[in-house]
Amino acid sequence: MAWDRVEGNWKQIKGTIKEKWGKLTDDDLDVIDGKREQLEGKIQERYGVEKSKAKAEVDTWFSDYDRRP
């Protein structure tokens, strides 16, 4: 699956994102609007992690999400 499916289904996926990264606010999720770079940036900001760590977390989440039926 390509990230564009995440973008296209963002409204449905927001709940899953919030379960994983609970510090993200509804406003954050609205601003992110399915954009991967925005998600990584907000994770960095809210959790105080380096860019590489945020990217790795999103990679892992995306890989797990992609395997869902």
C-alpha positions in Angstrom: 0.0 0.0 0.0 1.2 3.5 -0.8 1.0 6.3 1.7 -1.6 7.9 -0.6 -4.2 5.5 0.8 -3.5 6.8 4.3 -4.1 10.3 3.0 -7.3 9.3 1.2 -8.6 7.6 4.3 -7.3 10.1 6.8 -10.6 10.7 8.5 -11.1 7.0 9.3 -7.4 6.5 10.2 -7.2 9.4 12.7 -8.5 7.3 15.5 -5.8 4.7 15.0 -3.2 7.4 14.9 -4.5 8.9 18.2 -4.4 5.4 19.8 -0.7 5.1 18.9 0.3 8.7 19.6 -2.1 10.0 22.3 -0.3 13.3 22.8 -1.4 14.4 19.3 -4.5 16.7 19.6 -7.5 16.7 17.3 -6.2 20.1 16.0 -2.8 18.4 15.2 -4.5 15.7 13.3 -6.5 18.2 11.3 -3.3 20.1 10.4 -1.5 16.9 9.5 -4.3 15.9 7.2 -2.7 12.7 6.2 0.7 14.2 5.2 3.5 11.9 6.4 6.1 14.7 6.9 3.6 16.6 9.0 2.8 13.5 11.1 6.5 12.9 11.7 7.0 16.6 12.6 4.2 16.6 15.1 5.5 13.4 16.7 8.9 15.0 17.1 7.3 18.1 18.6 4.9 16.4 21.1 7.2 13.6 22.1 10.6 15.4 22.0 12.2 12.8 19.8 14.7 13.1 17.0 13.5 13.1 13.4 15.0 9.7 12.7 13.1 8.2 15.7 9.8 9.8 14.6 10.4 8.5 11.1 11.1 5.0 12.4 7.9 5.0 14.5 5.8 6.0 11.5 7.5 3.4 9.4 6.7 0.7 12.0 3.1 1.9 12.4 2.6 2.1 8.6 4.0 -1.4 8.1 1.6 -2.8 10.7 -1.3 -0.8 9.3 -0.5 -2.0 5.8 -0.7 -5.6 6.9 -4.2 -5.2 8.2 -7.0 -7.1 6.3 
